[in-house]
Amino acid sequence: MFTNENDIEERIQELPNDLKKEVLDYVEFLLNKYKSKDIKKTNSFKFDWEGGLSDANIKISSVDLQHKALDWR
């Protein structure tokens, strides 16, 4: 088990050059994989609130509701 970055570096240095390239490719793959997941999490919109006031019988448009929200601020 690796305890720090120095351990990882030491182990990589023991590898032949062609395997070092594979390690680099794999690290790049992991970075891209998890960066794209983070981007999706932060940039995705959730509409779980949609229809939440449908039982309230409020006759107001979304635009009117936005104007009211601005007034309340």
Residue pairs with C-beta under 8 A, 6 or more apart in sequence:
2 8
2 11
12 20
12 23
15 23
60 68
